Amino acid sequence: MTRTFQNEALLDTLDMASVEDTKAKATEILQGIARQINCLSDDNRTTRKRAVDGIRKAILGKQPPLEKEVLQEVLNHIVKSILKCFNDPVEKCRELSISFISDCIPQIDRVEDILPYLMPTLVQRLGGKEIAEPAEELRLSMIEMLNTIVDVSKKKIGPYMDDIIQILQRTIVDPYPEVKKASCKCTSAVAKSVPEHFHLQSEQLIAPLLHTISHQHSRVRVVCVQTIGDVLQFGNHKPMENVISHIAQRCFDQAPTVRMAVTEVVGHWLLDFVDRYSYHHKLVPLLLSGMTDELPDIQEKASKLWKDIGAKYEEENEEDLKDQMDFVNAEVQVPPGQTERPNLGCRTIIFRNLTKILPGLMNDLGDWTAPNRIMASKLLYTLLLNAEDHTTQHMQKLLAGMYKACSDDEKEVVERVLKSAELVGFFVSPEVYCKLTLPTIKSAQNAYVLMVMTSIVKGTQSELLKPHLDKICDTLAHPDVCRAEQVSYLNQLLACTDAVIAKGGQDCKEFSLQLFTTLLNIMAMSNIEELKQQVKVSMNQLAEVLGLENSNQLYELHTKQVLDSLKGSYEQWTNYSTERLIFDTLLTEAGPVVGEYLDDIILMLKTNLHPDKDPELRLKLFSLLSRLVTSTGNTLNSQEKFGDFVVVVVRDMIIANCVWYAGRTAAAVRTIAVSCLWALFQSGLLTNERLNSILDELLTQLISLLEDDVRTTRLVTCRVLQKLLTVCSESFEPDRLHKMYMELLKRMDDSSDEIRKAVAKTFSAFFNCFKEDYDRQLYKAHLEEIYKGLLVHLDDPDPEIQEAVFMVLKQAAPVHPTLLREYVQVVKHKHRIPKYCNQLLEYINGLPDAAS
């Protein structure tokens, strides 16, 4: 024990000797710089500058460097004098003094000795309401000095927390970006060094930090985000509510480094923040947004953090999640495009917070700014991917938001929402979503509802969809659903039908009528040729999944059923009836199948072509009839049975609609009716035997049409008469012939040369009807009128008409050659060009009966 006391006494003696030696060395240095110390207060700026420079060289410029204890002793004596230079009016003096103190601090052990003098000076220069230090670089140097003080002092800086906070409050919002960055770094260092002291006053720094977070320099924003993370992590937690909205805005930052900083900060909060469970519903969406960032590095970072957060949550809640952790369903499938399932912790966090997250997310999908909507649509997909089947209880709110989002002008928003809808189809039972979507589809013809339904069906697994195909197909085929006029709606209805066909496959066989009806209705309601072609492609796809060769067999299967469905309403059709459009489309597309159901078809046509019906309706149906008759071999007469109905068509449909009524629409009906008759003649189905019973009625109506105001009607009528005379030449007795020639002669004076030429051809057919037993003496007066009327036009100004009339007269000459020769000789000298008269006389003289 005696020896121990001796050792302690020896150590005390040595320490005292060391202290004495330190003081001696410090005194020596102080004596050497005494004059420079005095010169610091000189009025001459150059003298002051030299004094500071001299002090620096005397203390820091020594070789070898001064011992730490000696430097500490010297600095303790001169610090007040040096600090006065911080307020020097000359910038260089301030710079040298700041630099000197900054260089001394890392080389001494007891910084706290000079802090009572240094901190008030820094507060005076940096912490006032107005900036006392005008030079940006010097403000930066002082903040860097403060940072060094924090690093060196560690816990000993605690008593000066008020001063530090006062300084940082001002410098964080300094105009100089470098000062902002340095201040933020200093704030983080203080928060980590003395959290127990920092906690009490950290809230004062939130406002300046939030002001700086939107600075134009991305590096400033990065440091500011990181600092906010540290301030809340180690300081007061209350400002989190106010901070989150500002951090959320940085998720849209154009600088990837800022977005990476947000991802890291939010991730660390979710891992280590004391009250993180209370803020899960606000912080998790920010981190998940990073998983869909355009930069792969940010995606990877966010995904890793999210996994770590989920794993830690599992550890912390092991008791609650024990059953789920022990009994993992290995057969759970992941959606297409995904390689692994989110861990249990991640899924549980989303499940427990989805009620709070989803309403805000749905609001963001309707935000007025496009970036917000795009971000929300990205987040929705990631959220549903983690929520899995827990989405079910939120379906009503989720679907309403999706319907609205699909109307967005931004294509990216719509695409991402539809991808999310596919996840809904994958995770949510069809029974659930059918109960919600199908009534909405029925109640409102909304393209966006169909758009979402299409994606849900695409995402559903085929075996799960099968039991619900009947309800879906019935809904799509419902008249309130499939009979719309909006092109966008019809496009989506087609897409939905295609999705059902693709997913249902062979299971659609039981519901082929509903699907066929839906497709037929889309084609009927559309005026866009491109859409009609797409429907035809879909028809072929339906036929393929049903095992049929082509869509023609689909029409064979269902044409009768569709016609039967129209029977209940066809008597009430108007031009605006959707049933009329369906009827039109069915007959146009069915092809040869039309010929199998002529009884029903002719009845519907006859009923709706009655003169009492809407003229516009009759126009549309005559147009349909004309198209069918034009290709009758592949339509109406495919079974060679249409001939039995042609008399009904001519008598009850065509002749009935040739009666004159005033008005343009009525005139158009007459035109298309006689055009339809012309098409029937062209088809070869109108024979003498079939027309004989209605010949007089038909002839009377055609003769009246020769006087029609519409040029086209007169022209087609002339052609029809020509055909009629040709086909029924055996049935034209003299009385019938005499009944029509006067009207034909009138048409030779028509204003249209084309009609006059057509009448000339009609006269050719007319004279072919004269039989050998025609009593030319009895009917001489009729022949005189005909010859005289035609000879007038033999001198027509139009050479073509002259030629046509000449040919007619040559054909008419054998009926009564002498009479015609007589009239030719009478008018010959009156004609401007006697050429045709001479040729006609020459022709007549050559006839066998000319001599008599």
Buried (B, 14 or more C-beta within 10 A) or exposed (E): EEEEEEEEEEEEEEEEEEEEEBEEBBEEBBEEBEEBBEBBEEEEEEBBBBBBBBBBEBBBEEEEEBBEBBBBBBBBBBBEBBBBBBBBEBEBBBBBBBBBBBBBBEBBEBBBBBBEEBBBBBBBBBBEEEBBBEBBBBBBBBBBBBBBBBBBBEEBBBEBBBBBBBBBBBBBBBEBBBBBBBBBBBBBBBBBBBBEBBBEBBBBBBBBBBBBBEBEBBBBBBBBBBBBBBBBBBBBBEBBEEBBEBBBBBBBBEBBBBBBBBBBBBBBBBBEBEEBBEBBBBBBBBBBBBBBBEBEEBBEBBBEBBBBBBBBBBEEBEEEBEEEEEEEEEEEEEBEEEEEBBBBBBBBBBBBBBEEBBEEBBEBBBEEEEEBBBBBBBBBBBBBBBBBBBBBBBBEBBBBBBBBBBEBEBEEBBBBBBBBBBBBBBBBBBEBBBEBBBEBBBEEBBBBBBBBBBBBBBBBEEEBBBEBBEBBBBBBBBEEBBBBEBBEBBBBBBBBBBBBBBBBBEBBEEBBBBBBBBBBBBBBBBEEEEBBEBBBEBBBBBBBBBEBEEBBBBBBBBBBEBBEBBEEEBEEBEBEBBBBBBBBBBBBBBBBBBBBBBEBBBBBBBBBBBBEBBBBBBBBBBBBBBBBBBBBBEBBBBEEEBBEBBBEBBBBBBBBBBBEEEEEEBBBBBBBBBBBBBBBBBBEBBEBEBBEEBBEEBBEBBBBBBEBEBBBBBBBBBBBBBBBBBBBBEBBEBEBBBBBBEBBBEBBEBEEEEBBBBBBBBBBBBBEBBEEEBEBEEBEEBBBBBBEBBBBBBBBEEEEBBBBBBBBBBBBBBBBBBBBBEBBEEBBEEBEEBEBBEEBBEBBEEBEEBEE
